[in-house]
């Protein structure tokens, strides 16, 4: 399987004699709607020309045909601001009639008004999977704590009053994390890390991989999960992948084969993606965990995309370890994540090095395994848990941990109604996008992610996440270049494009969409493996040339909803797509 990081790049191939900078400028200027009339927009950079023709330029005020000719604006008049407002009012009234349960989520409207006024001033923010937006009071209250003249925060690795103040905030944050995820503090500990990726790496580098063990990963996983195979390969372990379903997630039969084919009695590692950042598919943990235990697998859960919008109970679904990032949950602080893990599981791992705070005695000069001693398990020193200290290298981000406690407290207030709201908004968004048609009658949008089902009551569990991955289509039924869509979206809608650090899901979905030519056969696993084995496919450009006949702007577009998303945001996204005529 090949790996494609991040978002789509901006290499544009076009034969037009008109500057792409001018084309994009006209496109963006024609896309303004009332609430975005003051947005600051930038022209895209100049791009090299190529003998290949342009795919699609998305813009309403000018059109670029396949030959690269720029046409003047059509005679059709754009709606006035008044018409736009009337359209929104009518749409919202129809929406509330169609989804009466939405009224039960009104506290989230109050939250939006009180904490997220800045979301009403600029582009429509629909990239919550990339990062949550922080509530205003979270930063204000945290800043007030830091600036309180009575508070001086010192390094927690000491016994001074300032150090103990920092340590107490850290322990408060650990307790808040355990409580939020319904974890028994006797069984689980919280290890603060830089982010979810660092938490996954902490397990991967210390797991006792041998030729008798296996690492099982899902195709629909983030690259931070795929990267764990490097540690497994170094230990000689067998690396296996289970496939994804038609719209991502877990192929249950493929997973079952991976779990039952292990011959060694030694424990192996299964890494699950709780919720896909591309397809929105959720792993059914309650169904998978018993089979994993029976097969002798430890279970590591990547919950970075799951935790922001879904309840997780480690008493009900007791995975061995779980990785999270707090900025994805409530926007602030960045640079702080956590590994929530069972004490017994961590005691079976082998740390590959030591650092300040993790060891008890170090011989200097010295060498070898007997020249240093890790902190003993389970012993308490003041407010510090030795099981935690063995895993936190150096000094944690102690100045930010107070914000973690506040953020979790805020998110807890809305956990009962957030899935209800997001399932309704996601269902409406998908339904309306699928209804959009060109004048020819052909579809404007093809959805590739998991189709949402609207919930009808609070405290219900959503079957999928609030993630909508899609392909924009021209009037001829051809995929629109993602880089052109991104340029048209600047200042209007904050969306994401590309492979989203999840190449397995994206390439599988593109292959199954039928809009892109496969290299061989219909099996996306074999398709990806064949691409990976080609020596010329060592870069994004090479992969793009192999997959899409020279179109480097491959991948999918993604809207993702979150804590403060409201109907206006979703309506703006639909309205933006609706007024994107293509040649």
C-alpha positions in Angstrom: 0.0 0.0 0.0 1.3 3.4 -0.8 1.1 6.4 1.4 -0.1 9.8 0.4 0.2 12.5 3.1 -1.9 15.6 3.7 -4.0 17.5 1.2 -3.9 17.8 -2.5 -1.1 19.9 -4.0 -1.5 22.7 -6.4 0.3 21.4 -9.6 -2.2 22.4 -12.3 -1.9 21.2 -15.9 -3.6 23.5 -18.5 -3.1 24.5 -22.1 -5.1 27.8 -21.8 -3.4 31.0 -22.9 -5.2 32.8 -20.1 -3.3 33.1 -16.8 -4.7 30.7 -14.2 -4.2 33.4 -11.6 -6.7 35.6 -13.6 -9.1 32.7 -14.0 -9.1 31.8 -10.3 -9.4 35.5 -9.3 -12.6 35.8 -11.4 -13.8 32.5 -10.0 -13.4 33.6 -6.4 -14.8 37.0 -6.9 -17.9 35.5 -8.4 -18.6 33.3 -5.4 -19.2 35.9 -2.7 -22.4 35.7 -0.7 -23.6 38.3 1.7 -22.1 37.1 4.9 -18.7 36.7 3.3 -18.6 40.0 1.4 -15.7 41.3 3.4 -13.5 38.2 3.3 -9.8 38.6 2.5 -9.0 36.4 -0.4 -5.6 35.5 -2.0 -4.9 34.6 -5.6 -3.4 31.2 -6.1 0.3 31.0 -7.1 1.3 30.7 -10.7 1.5 27.2 -12.0 3.5 25.6 -14.8 1.9 24.9 -18.2 1.7 21.5 -19.8 0.5 20.1 -23.1 -2.3 18.3 -21.3 -5.7 20.1 -21.2 -7.3 21.4 -18.1 -9.8 19.2 -16.4 -12.3 21.6 -14.9 -12.2 25.1 -13.6 -14.9 25.7 -11.0 -16.3 29.2 -11.0 -19.6 30.9 -11.6 -18.6 34.2 -13.3 -16.4 32.7 -16.0 -16.1 29.3 -17.7 -13.1 27.4 -19.0 -13.9 24.8 -21.6 -11.9 21.7 -22.2 -9.8 23.5 -24.9 -8.7 26.0 -22.3 -10.7 29.0 -23.6 -12.0 31.4 -21.0 -15.6 32.4 -21.7 -17.2 35.7 -20.5 -19.8 35.6 -17.7 -23.2 34.3 -18.7 -26.2 36.5 -18.9 -27.8 34.8 -15.9 -28.1 37.1 -13.0 -27.0 36.1 -9.5 -29.4 36.2 -6.7 -29.5 39.4 -4.7 -28.6 39.4 -1.1 -32.3 39.7 -0.3 -33.0 36.6 -2.4 -30.2 34.7 -0.6 -31.7 35.6 2.8 -35.2 34.6 1.7 -33.8 31.3 0.4 -32.2 30.6 3.7 -35.3 31.5 5.8 -37.5 29.2 3.6 -34.9 26.4 3.7 -34.6 26.6 7.5 -38.4 26.5 8.0 -38.6 23.5 5.8 -35.7 21.9 7.6 -37.3 22.3 11.0 -40.5 20.8 9.7 -38.6 17.9 8.2 -36.5 17.2 11.3 -38.6 18.2 14.4 -36.1 16.5 16.7 -33.6 19.2 15.9 -35.3 21.5 18.3 -34.1 19.4 21.2 -30.5 20.5 20.4 -31.2 24.2 20.9 -28.6 24.4 23.8 -26.0 24.1 21.1 -27.4 27.2 19.4 -26.9 29.0 22.8 -23.3 27.7 22.9 -22.7 28.9 19.4 -24.0 32.4 20.2 -22.1 32.7 23.5 -18.8 31.1 22.5 -18.4 31.1 18.7 -19.5 34.5 17.4 -16.4 34.6 15.3 -17.7 31.7 13.2 -20.4 34.0 11.9 -17.9 36.6 10.6 -15.8 34.8 8.0 -15.8 31.7 5.9 -18.1 28.8 6.8 -16.0 26.4 8.9 -16.6 22.8 8.0 -13.2 21.3 8.8 -13.9 20.1 12.4 -12.2 16.8 11.6 -9.0 18.8 10.9 -9.4 20.7 14.2 -12.2 21.8 16.5 -12.6 25.5 17.1 -12.0 26.5 20.7 -14.8 28.2 22.7 -14.0 31.7 23.7 -14.4 31.2 27.5 -12.0 28.3 27.5 -9.1 30.5 26.5 -10.3 33.4 28.6 -10.6 31.4 31.8 -7.4 29.6 31.2 -5.5 32.8 30.6 -7.0 34.2 33.8 -5.7 31.3 35.8 -2.2 31.7 34.3 -2.2 35.4 35.0 -3.7 35.3 38.4 -1.1 37.0 40.7 -1.5 34.3 43.2 -0.4 31.6 40.8 3.2 30.8 39.9 3.6 27.5 37.9 6.9 25.7 38.1 8.3 22.4 36.7 6.3 19.6 38.3 9.5 17.6 38.9 10.1 19.3 42.2 8.7 19.8 45.6 8.3 23.6 45.7 5.0 25.2 46.0 5.0 26.4 42.4 5.9 22.9 41.3 3.1 21.3 43.3 0.7 23.8 41.8 1.6 22.5 38.4 1.4 18.9 39.5 -2.0 19.4 41.0 -3.3 20.8 37.7 -1.8 17.9 35.9 -3.5 15.4 38.2 -6.8 17.2 38.0 -6.5 16.9 34.2 -5.7 13.1 34.5 -8.8 12.6 36.7 -10.9 14.6 34.3 -9.8 12.4 31.3 -10.5 9.2 33.2 -13.9 10.4 34.2 -14.8 11.6 30.7 -14.0 8.2 29.2 -15.5 6.3 32.0 -12.3 4.6 32.9 -11.5 2.9 36.3 -8.5 4.8 37.8 -7.3 1.6 39.4 -7.1 -0.1 36.0 -6.2 2.8 33.7 -3.7 5.7 33.7 -3.4 8.8 31.6 0.0 9.5 29.9 0.1 13.0 28.4 1.7 13.2 25.0 2.1 15.8 22.2 -0.9 14.4 20.3 -2.6 11.2 19.3 0.1 10.3 16.8 2.7 10.5 19.6 0.5 8.3 21.8 0.3 5.7 19.1 4.1 5.8 18.6 4.6 5.4 22.3 2.9 2.0 22.2 4.4 1.0 18.8 8.0 1.6 19.7 7.7 -0.3 23.0 5.5 -3.2 21.9 7.5 -6.5 22.1 7.2 -7.5 18.5 8.9 -10.8 17.5 8.7 -13.2 14.5 6.1 -15.0 16.5 3.8 -12.0 16.8 1.5 -10.1 14.5 0.4 -6.5 13.9 -3.1 -6.2 12.4 -4.1 -2.9 10.9 -7.1 -1.6 8.9 -6.9 -0.2 5.4 -9.2 2.6 6.5 -6.7 4.1 9.0 -4.7 7.3 9.4 -1.0 7.2 8.4 -0.1 7.5 12.1 -1.6 4.0 12.5 0.1 2.7 9.3 3.4 4.0 10.6 3.3 1.4 13.5 4.2 -1.3 11.0 7.8 0.1 10.9 8.3 -1.0 14.5 6.6 -4.4 13.8 8.8 -5.0 10.8 12.0 -4.2 12.8 11.0 -6.9 15.3 10.3 -9.4 12.6 6.5 -9.5 13.2 4.0 -10.4 10.6 2.1 -7.3 9.4 -1.5 -8.0 8.2 -4.2 -5.7 6.9 -8.0 -6.2 7.0 -10.0 -4.5 4.3 -12.7 -1.9 4.4 -16.3 -2.0 3.4 -17.9 -0.5 0.4 -18.0 2.9 2.2 -15.0 2.4 4.4 -14.6 1.2 8.0 -14.1 -2.5 8.8 -14.7 -5.4 6.5 -15.8 -7.9 9.2 -14.9 -11.0 7.3 -11.5 -9.7 6.5 -10.9 -8.8 10.1 -12.1 -12.2 11.3 -9.5 -13.9 9.0 -6.7 -11.8 10.4 -7.7 -12.5 14.0 -8.1 -16.3 13.6 -5.1 -17.1 11.4 -2.5 -16.3 14.2 -0.7 -19.5 15.1 1.6 -18.3 18.0 0.2 -18.2 21.5 2.1 -14.9 22.1 0.1 -11.8 22.3 -0.1 -9.7 19.1 -1.4 -6.2 18.5 -4.6 -5.1 16.8 -4.9 -1.4 16.0 -8.5 -0.2 15.4 -9.6 3.2 14.0 -12.6 4.2 16.1 -14.0 6.5 13.5 -12.5 7.1 10.0 -11.4 10.7 9.3 -12.5 10.2 5.6 -15.4 7.8 5.4 -17.0 8.5 8.8 -17.4 4.8 9.4 -17.3 3.6 13.0 -15.7 0.4 14.3 -18.2 -1.7 16.3 -16.0 -2.2 19.3 -18.4 -4.2 21.3 -18.5 -6.8 18.5 -14.8 -6.8 17.8 -13.2 -6.9 21.3 -14.4 -10.4 22.3 -13.0 -11.9 19.0 -9.7 -10.0 19.5 -9.4 -11.3 23.1 -10.2 -14.8 22.1 -7.5 -14.6 19.4 -4.9 -13.4 21.8 -4.7 -9.8 20.7 -4.0 -6.6 22.6 -6.1 -3.8 21.3 -4.9 -0.2 20.6 -7.7 2.3 19.7 -7.1 5.4 17.6 -9.8 7.6 19.0 -8.6 10.9 17.6 -11.6 11.2 15.3 -14.1 9.4 17.6 -13.7 11.2 20.9 -14.9 14.7 19.8 -18.5 13.6 19.0 -19.0 10.2 20.5 -19.2 8.8 24.1 -16.5 6.3 24.9 -16.8 4.1 27.9 -13.7 2.1 28.8 -15.7 0.1 31.2 -18.0 -1.1 28.5 -15.4 -1.4 25.7 -12.1 -2.0 27.6 -9.4 -1.6 25.0 -5.9 -1.9 26.2 -4.8 1.5 25.1 -6.4 4.6 23.4 -4.9 7.6 21.7 -6.5 11.0 21.6 -5.8 14.7 20.7 -7.5 17.4 22.7 -7.4 20.0 20.0 -9.6 17.8 17.9 -12.1 17.6 20.8 -12.4 21.3 21.8 -9.8 23.2 19.8 -7.4 24.2 22.7 -4.8 23.5 23.8 -2.9 22.3 20.7 0.2 20.2 21.2 -1.4 18.1 24.0 -2.8 14.6 23.6 -2.9 11.5 25.8 -2.5 7.8 25.9 -5.2 6.3 28.1 -3.9 2.8 28.9 -4.4 -0.2 31.2 -1.6 -0.4 33.7 -1.2 -4.1 33.2 -0.8 -3.6 29.4 1.9 -1.0 29.8 3.9 -3.2 32.2 4.2 -5.7 29.4 5.9 -3.3 27.1 9.6 -2.4 26.8 10.6 1.2 26.5 13.4 1.7 23.9 15.1 4.5 25.8 15.0 6.6 28.9 14.7 10.3 29.6 14.4 12.8 32.4 11.6 11.8 34.7 11.3 8.2 33.6 14.2 6.6 35.4 15.2 6.2 39.0 19.0 5.7 38.8 21.4 6.2 35.9 25.1 5.2 36.0 27.3 7.8 34.3 29.6 6.8 32.6 27.9 3.6 31.9 26.3 1.4 29.2 24.1 -1.6 28.9 20.7 -2.5 30.3 22.1 -2.7 33.9 23.4 0.9 33.9 20.0 2.4 34.5 16.8 1.6 36.5 13.3 2.6 35.5 11.0 3.9 38.2 9.3 1.0 40.0 5.7 0.2 39.0 2.8 1.4 41.0 4.6 3.3 43.8 3.4 6.8 44.7 5.6 9.8 45.3 3.6 12.7 46.6 0.9 13.3 44.0 2.7 11.4 41.2 1.9 8.0 39.9 5.0 6.0 39.1 3.2 4.1 36.3 2.6 7.4 34.6 6.1 8.8 35.2 7.7 5.8 33.4 6.0 6.9 30.2 6.2 10.7 30.2 9.5 11.7 28.7 10.8 14.9 30.2 8.4 17.6 31.3 4.8 17.6 30.2 3.1 20.7 28.9 2.0 21.6 32.4 0.9 25.2 31.6 -1.8 23.9 29.2 -3.3 21.0 31.3 -5.7 23.2 33.2 -7.4 24.0 29.9 -7.9 20.2 29.3 -10.0 19.9 32.4 -12.1 22.9 31.4 -12.5 21.7 27.8 -13.7 18.3 28.9 -16.2 19.8 31.4 -17.7 21.9 28.6 -17.9 19.0 26.1 -19.5 16.8 28.7 -22.5 19.2 28.9 -23.4 18.5 25.3 -22.6 14.8 24.8 -26.2 13.8 25.0 -27.5 16.0 22.2 -24.4 16.5 20.0 -24.8 13.2 18.1 -28.5 14.0 17.5 -27.7 17.4 16.0 -24.8 16.2 13.9 -26.7 13.2 12.5 -29.5 15.4 11.4 -27.3 18.0 9.9 -25.2 15.4 8.1 -28.3 13.6 6.7 -29.7 16.9 5.5 -26.3 17.9 3.9 -25.9 14.6 2.1 -29.5 14.5 0.9 -29.4 18.1 -0.5 -26.0 17.6 -2.1 -27.3 14.5 -3.9 -30.3 16.5 -5.2 -28.1 19.1 -6.9 -28.2 18.8 -10.7 -26.6 20.5 -13.7 -28.8 22.0 -16.3 -28.2 18.8 -18.3 -29.8 16.9 -15.4 -26.6 15.1 -14.4 -25.5 15.0 -10.8 -23.2 17.7 -9.3 -22.0 15.6 -6.4 -21.0 12.0 -5.8 -20.9 10.9 -2.1 -18.3 8.3 -1.3 -18.4 8.3 2.5 -20.7 6.4 4.9 -24.3 7.6 4.4 -25.6 9.1 7.7 -28.8 8.0 9.5 -30.6 10.8 11.4 -31.1 10.0 15.1 -34.5 10.8 16.7 -33.7 11.3 20.4 -30.9 12.5 22.7 -28.4 10.0 24.1 -28.7 7.7 21.1 -25.6 6.5 19.4 -24.9 7.6 15.8 -23.9 4.8 13.4 -21.4 7.0 11.6 -19.5 10.2 12.1 -20.3 13.7 10.8 -17.9 13.4 7.9 -19.0 13.8 4.3 -16.4 12.9 1.6 -17.4 13.6 -1.9 -16.4 14.2 -5.5 -17.6 17.2 -7.5 -18.8 16.3 -11.0 -18.8 18.4 -14.2 -21.9 18.6 -16.4 -20.3 15.8 -18.4 -20.0 13.5 -15.4 -16.3 14.0 -15.0 -14.6 14.6 -11.6 -13.7 18.2 -10.9 -10.1 18.9 -10.0 -9.8 19.2 -6.2 -7.3 22.1 -6.4 -9.7 24.1 -8.5 -12.5 23.4 -5.9 -10.2 24.5 -3.1 -9.4 27.8 -4.9 -13.0 28.5 -5.4 -13.7 27.8 -1.8 -11.2 30.3 -0.4 -12.9 32.7 1.8 -16.2 30.9 1.4 -16.1 27.5 2.9 -13.3 25.9 5.0 -13.2 22.3 3.6 -10.4 19.7 3.2 -9.2 18.1 0.0 -6.8 15.3 -0.9 -6.0 12.0 0.8 -6.3 13.3 4.3 -3.4 11.2 5.6 -5.6 8.1 4.9 -4.5 6.7 1.6 -6.2 3.3 2.1 -9.7 4.7 2.4 -9.3 7.4 -0.2 -7.9 5.2 -2.9 -10.4 2.4 -2.2 -13.3 4.9 -2.4 -12.0 6.5 -5.6 -11.5 3.1 -7.2 -15.0 2.0 -6.3 -16.6 5.2 -7.4 -16.1 4.2 -11.0 -14.9 7.6 -12.1 -11.2 6.7 -12.1 -9.4 4.0 -14.1 -7.9 1.2 -12.1 -4.6 -0.3 -12.8 -5.9 -3.9 -12.7 -8.9 -5.8 -11.6 -11.6 -4.7 -9.1 -9.9 -5.5 -5.8 -8.7 -2.2 -4.3 -6.2 -4.0 -2.0 -4.4 -5.6 -5.0 -4.8 -2.3 -6.9 -2.9 -0.4 -4.3 -0.3 -3.0 -3.9 0.4 -3.0 -7.6 0.9 0.7 -7.5 3.1 0.5 -4.5 5.4 -2.0 -6.2 6.1 0.2 -9.1 9.5 1.9 -8.6 8.4 5.0 -10.5 5.6 5.6 -7.9 7.8 7.1 -5.3 6.1 10.5 -5.1 2.7 12.1 -5.2 3.2 13.2 -8.8 4.2 9.7 -9.9 1.2 8.1 -8.1 -1.1 10.7 -9.7 0.3 10.0 -13.2 -0.2 6.3 -12.6 -3.7 6.6 -11.3 -5.3 9.4 -13.1 -3.5 9.9 -16.4 -1.6 12.9 -15.3 -4.2 14.6 -13.1 -2.2 15.4 -10.0 -5.2 16.9 -8.1 -6.6 13.6 -6.9 -8.3 12.7 -3.7 -11.7 13.6 -2.3 -13.3 16.7 -0.9 -14.5 16.6 2.7 -17.0 18.5 4.8 -16.8 17.7 8.5 -19.2 19.0 11.2 -18.6 19.5 14.9 -19.6 21.0 18.3 -20.6 24.4 17.0 -21.9 23.6 13.6 -25.4 24.9 12.9 -27.9 24.9 10.0 -26.6 28.1 8.6 -23.2 26.4 8.1 -24.7 23.5 6.3 -26.9 25.7 4.1 -24.0 27.8 3.2 -22.1 24.7 2.0 -25.0 23.6 -0.1 -25.4 27.1 -1.5 -21.7 27.2 -2.3 -21.8 24.0 -4.3 -25.1 25.0 -6.0 -23.6 28.1 -7.5 -20.5 26.3 -8.9 -21.3 26.0 -12.7 -18.6 24.0 -14.5 -17.8 23.8 -18.2 
